[in-house]
Amino acid sequence: MENPLVKSFEFVSEDINKILKKIQLLDDEVKILKSHNQVITREILVLNNKLMDLRINEQRRRFN
């Protein structure tokens, strides 16, 4: 006859493994989101620079 504690431990161990897999999946998702965030941040910086150039050019036109 199997020891109930051993059976209980097996269930707990399975649950822990499921939780660890979910944590790993979430960690992977966070890495992907961080990467996307970096790309978006770079795009915003580029757009800000373009806007700044447009403003500078507009100011130059006004003074000329």
RASUL-V928075 format. One record per residue. RES is the residue in one letter. SS is DSSP state (a for helix, b for strand, c for the rest). OMEGA is omega in degrees with one decimal (999 if undefined). Layout:
RES;SS;OMEGA  RES;SS;OMEGA
This chain:
M;c;-176.7  E;c;180.0  N;c;-180.0  P;a;179.0  L;a;178.8  V;a;178.5  K;a;178.9  S;a;179.0  F;a;179.0  E;a;178.6  F;a;179.7  V;a;179.7  S;a;176.7  E;a;179.0  D;a;179.6  I;a;178.8  N;a;177.0  K;a;179.6  I;a;179.4  L;a;176.9  K;a;178.3  K;a;177.9  I;a;179.0  Q;a;177.7  L;a;178.6  L;a;177.9  D;a;177.0  D;a;178.6  E;a;178.9  V;a;178.6  K;a;178.7  I;a;-179.8  L;a;177.3  K;a;178.5  S;a;177.7  H;a;179.2  N;a;178.4  Q;a;179.2  V;a;-179.6  I;a;179.1  T;a;177.5  R;a;179.4  E;a;177.8  I;a;178.7  L;a;178.1  V;a;179.4  L;a;177.3  N;a;177.9  N;a;178.0  K;a;178.4  L;a;178.8  M;a;177.3  D;a;178.1  L;a;179.4  R;a;178.7  I;a;178.7  N;a;177.9  E;a;177.5  Q;a;178.9  R;a;179.0  R;a;-179.3  R;a;-178.1  F;a;-179.1  N;c;999
